Amino acid sequence: MPAACPEDAETWWLRRLQAHTGLREPHKSLPRIEPHIRALSDSFTTRRDEAFRTSYATADARLAYGVFFFPQNAARTSLILDELAGLHGWTLPPEGTRRILDLGAGLGAASLAAARHPALAHPRIELTTLEAEPANLELQQRMLRELLPPTVRLLPSQADFRDIPGWAPRRTHRWDLILLSFSLNEAFQSASAAETAAWLNQAAAHLTPDGILLIIEPALQETAEKLHTVRDLLLRGNQSLHPWAPCLHRADCPALAGRKFWCHEARRWTPPASLQFLNRSLHREIETLKFTFLALGRKPSPRRPHAPTPAHCRLVSPVGKSPGRLAFHGCAADGTISTYDLLLRHLGPEAKAQWWATERGTILSGLPLRPLGTPAAYRIEPPGTV
């Protein structure tokens, strides 16, 4: 089932917008923030300059983010946590308190999604959010107080999250989930991959034994490839860190060798009605959630290791469709970018529909393969299913 933003979160942001504009009808209040949505979108992608660093400087910009981008980032976080729990077997011990740390939490989209996710469900949850901008923090906390149950203890802090001793003054401070949702690239934009990896290595030391460090970044080639490079440095230098997703292997990222593809997701979801209304004039691609991410743990996934074979792969390209066949590229469990094709003449209508619907980022396991004439090229034999 496609991801969706919680209706109460959409309603919360619409009410804030209505109070700000004095216009109760959404069809009148929503157009007021269209220019700010365009400016934010440009600052996240094409204009990564000073405007990028001051994206939330006004109340209008914060509301534009809350209405348009908050739902997308909450859904992205939920999708990844679904994968970690559902496909990779991430669970936490029943005793104690669930502790979540959101670094560079912004307006709290990832915080809300994580605190509500079944993988972190518990009678006692502590949610620590670090955010440097006081206006963001104030609005974030108002939203979290109103949308989360009182069993979630909120621990906000106005701070630069790069200062690890500031948020973890003792080495014994530990969290079950440490989140960096679209904040790592902002805070470390001018840092080298080695400097970023060294900082993340220190942050990961504050995971519980079953904890996950989750980094979510834009799907831009620049940010994705830097995250791939950081991943390689982390895994080479720290054998006690283990890749949970998106990687099916520990080898160096093969996408960096060829640079034909960069590992990112393109997942369908159900945009809220307010986004669909706004997009009548904005004409943005809102039907697909695009992002790159990295999830690392102190322990390996209990559903690993996959056999180091191309029969297990993650799609790193769209599925190319032509008469009678389809083809795609996958990052395989043997550490290669492999090419796969499938002849459709042996498949029934239901199986064909499943293959047509396959998304970039889908994990395929146990494929029956026949090597083709070129290296790392395979045909999926019948009854190859998704």
N, C-alpha and C positions, 0 to 999 in steps of 0.2 A: 504494500500500500504506500503511495507517495507520501513524503513528509509534508507536514503542514505546521503553520504557526498557531499556537493556542489562541482561541477566539478571545479569551479575556485579556491577553496581551495586546491584541489589535484594538480592542475596545478601549483599553487604558490609554493608549497613545492617541486615539481619535478624540477622546474626551479632553486630554491635555491640549490638543490642537484647537478644539472648539473653544475652550476657556481662553486660550491665547488670542484667538482671532475675534472672539465674540460672535462667531457664526455657528449656529447649531447644526445646520444641514451640511453633511459631508461634501455634497457636490459643490458647495460654496467655499468651505474651509480648505479642502484639499488643494485646489489650484493655487492657493496662496503660497504653498511651499514648493511648487514645481521648480522655480529658479534655484532654490537652495539644494534640491535633489540633484539637479544638473551639475551644480558647482561641486557638490560632494562626490558625485560619480567621477567627474574629471579629476578631482584631487586624488582619488584612490587609484586612478589608472594613468591618464596621460599627463597630468600636471603634478608630479611628485616633487614639488618644490616647497617654498614657504607656506603656500596655501594648503599643502598637504598637512603640515604640522599644526595649522590653526583651523582645522576643519570644523571644530565644534565651538567656535568662538562666540556665537550668538545663539539666542533662544530659538530663532527660526531654524538655524542649522541643526540644533539638537533635536527639534521636533521633526525636521525632515529626515534625519537619521532614524528616529524612533518609528516613524510611520513606514518608511520605505526600506531601510536596510536592517533594522532590528529583526523583523520577521525572518529575513533570509539567513542572518547569522545564527539565530536561535535554531532554525531548522537544520543548518549545517552541523551544528554541535550535536543535535539529537541523532542525525544520520550516522555520525562517526561513533557515538556511544552505542547505538544499535548494533553496529558492526563489531565493536570490541566485545560486547556482551554476547551477541547472538552467534557470530561466526568464530570468534577467537576465544570464547570461554572466560571472559574477564568476570571474576566475582570477588567480593570482599568478605572477610570474616564477619560473622553475625554480631560479635561482641563489640563493645566500645562505641565510639562516635564517628560518624562519617565526616571527614574533614576535606573541604574543597577550597582551593586557593586559585583565584582568578587574578592574574598579573596583567595590569593594563586593562582593567575590566570595562572601561568606557561607560556605556549606558546599561550594561548588565545583560546583554542578550545571551551570552554563553553561560553566565552565572545562573540565570533563570532556567535555561534548558538543562543544565547539569543537576541543579538542586531538585528538579522535578523528574529526573530520569529514573526508570525502574532499577537500573544497575546500581544506583546510589540510594535507593529507598531505605529508610531507617527511621526509627522513632527519634533519633537525635542526629542532627546535621549541623555542622558549623561551616558557614560560608564566609570566607575572608576575601574581600575585594580590595585591591590596590589600584588607585586611580589618582593621577597627578592633578587633574583639573577639578577644582572644588565644585563648579557648577554641574559637571558630569556626575560627580560623586553624590551630590545632593539629590539630583533627579533619579539616579540609579537606585539609591536607597529608598526613596519614596515609592518607586515602582515595586521593588522587592518586598518591602513591608506590606504592601497592599495585595500582592499576588501570591506570596508564599505563606504557608501555614506558620503559626507561632512556634512550632517545633523546630523550625530552622532558625538557628541563632546567627544573626548578622554581625559581622566584625569588619566594618569599613575602615579604610585607612587612606588618607591623602598622602601619597608618597610616590617617589620615583622607584618603580619596581626593579630597576637595575641594581639598586643597593641591597644586595642579599642580606647583609648583617642587619639592615633596617627591618626586614620582615621575618627574618629567622635569626634572632640574636643568639640563640643556642643551637648547637649542632643536633640536639635532640628534637627540635621542631620537625614534625613530619605531617605530610598530607597524603590522602588517598588519591586525589586528583589535582594535578597542577596544570592550569589552563593558560595558554597564551593564544587568544583568539584575535588575529589580525593586529597584534600588538608588537610581535617580535620584529617585523620588518620596519615598523615605525621607530622603535627605540634603538635599533641597531642598523639603521640605514647606512651610516657611514663607517660601520665597523667591518673588519674583514671576517671571512668565514671562520678563520682560526680563533679570532677573538670571541665571536658569537658562540662557537662550540665550547670554548673554555668556560664561558659564563653559564651555558646550559648544563654543562657537566657539574658545576657547583650547585645549580638549582635542583638537578635530579638527585643530589645527595639528600634532599629533604623529602623524598618519597618514602612512604611506608613500604614494607617488604612486598605488598601486593599492589602498590600504587602505580599510576600511569601519569607520565608527562605527555600532554597533548598540545601540539602546536598546529594551529590552523592559519593558513596564509592565503593571499590572493592567488588566483590561477595564472597570473602573469608569468611569462617565461623567466624574467629576471628574478623574481622572488622565489619561484619554484626551484630553479637551478641552484640558487644560493642555499635553499633549505636542503636540497640533495647533497650538496658539498658539505654542509654542516653535519648532516647525518653520517656521511662516510667518516669524517674526522672523529665524531663521537664514538662510533662503533669500533673504529680501529684503536682508539685510545682508552676505551673503557669496556673491558670484557664483561663487566657486571651489568651493563645496560643491554637490553634485548629489544629488537624491533618487533612491534606488534602489528602495525599497519602503517602505510599501505603495503609494505614490503613482505614478500614471501620468502625472503632469504636475507642473509647477513652480508653478502658480498657487496663490493662497491657498486654504486648505482650505475647500471649499464646505460641509462639514458644520457648520462654526462659524457660518455665516450662518443656516441654518434651524434648527439644533439639534434637528432631529427624529431624526437618527441621529448616532451617534458611531462613528468608524472603529475596529472591533476584529474580531479573528478568532474563529471558533468552529469548531475543527477536531477531527474524530474521531481517536481513537487507540486503542491497545490497552493498557488499564491493567494493571500487574503483578498477579499473583494476590494478593499481600499487600494491595494497595489494594482489590481486589474483596472480600476477606474483611472488611477493616475497614469497608467501606461497607455491609455488611449491617445495621449498627447506626447508622452515622454518617448515612446517607441524604444524602450530598452528590452533586452532579452531577459525576461523575468521567469519564463517557464522552466528554466534549467538553472540549478545551483552549481556554480563553478568554484572550485577551491582546490588548493593543495594542502596536504597535512602530513604530520608525522606523529606517531604514538610510540613511545618507548616505555619499557617497564623494567623494574628491578629483577623480575623473574621472567623466564620465557613463557609464551602462551602455552597453556596446557594442551592445546590442539596443534602444537608444532612438535617435531619438525615435519613439514611436508617433505616427501621424498624429493631430492634435488633433480627434478625431471621437468621437461616442458609440458607435461600433462597437467600441471597446476600453473595457472597464470592469472594475472590481473590485466584487464584491458587498459591499454595506454593510448588507444586511438579510437576514433569512431568506427563503427562497423560499416565497411564499404559494401554497397549493394550493387550487384549487376545481374543481368538475366541468368538465372540458374545457379548462382553462387553468391557467397558473401566472403569477405576477408577482413582481417583485423590484425593488429599487433598487440602482443601481450608481454608484460614483464614476467618471466617464468621463474619458477622456484629454483631452477639451476643457475640463476643469476644472469640470464641473457634476455635481450629483446628478441622475441621470436615472431615469425609471421605464420598466421594460421589461415586456412581457407576451408570452406565447407560447401559441398555440392548439395543443392536443395532437392534434387529429384527423388531422393529416398525418404524425404520427410513429409509428414502429414500436415494439414493446415494448422493444428495447434502448436506443433513443434516449430514450424516456420514463424508463427506469430511470436513465440518466445524469443527466437533468435533476432527477429527484426527489432524487438523491444530492448535488446541488450544495450547497456549504457557503458560509457567510459568509466572505469573504476570497478566494474563487475568482476568478481572472483569466479573463475571456472576451475573445477577440480575433476581429476580422473578422466580427462579427455582421451578417447581412443585415437591415437595418432599414427600416421604413416609418414616417414620422412620423405620430403621431396628432393629434387636434385641439388638445391642450393643449401648452404649452411643455415641452420636455425629456421628452416621453413618446413611446415607440416600441413598435411591434410587431415582434417577431423573425419574419421570414418563413421559410418552408421553404427549405432543409432545416436551419435553425438548429440547430447541434450544439454540445455543450459542448467 
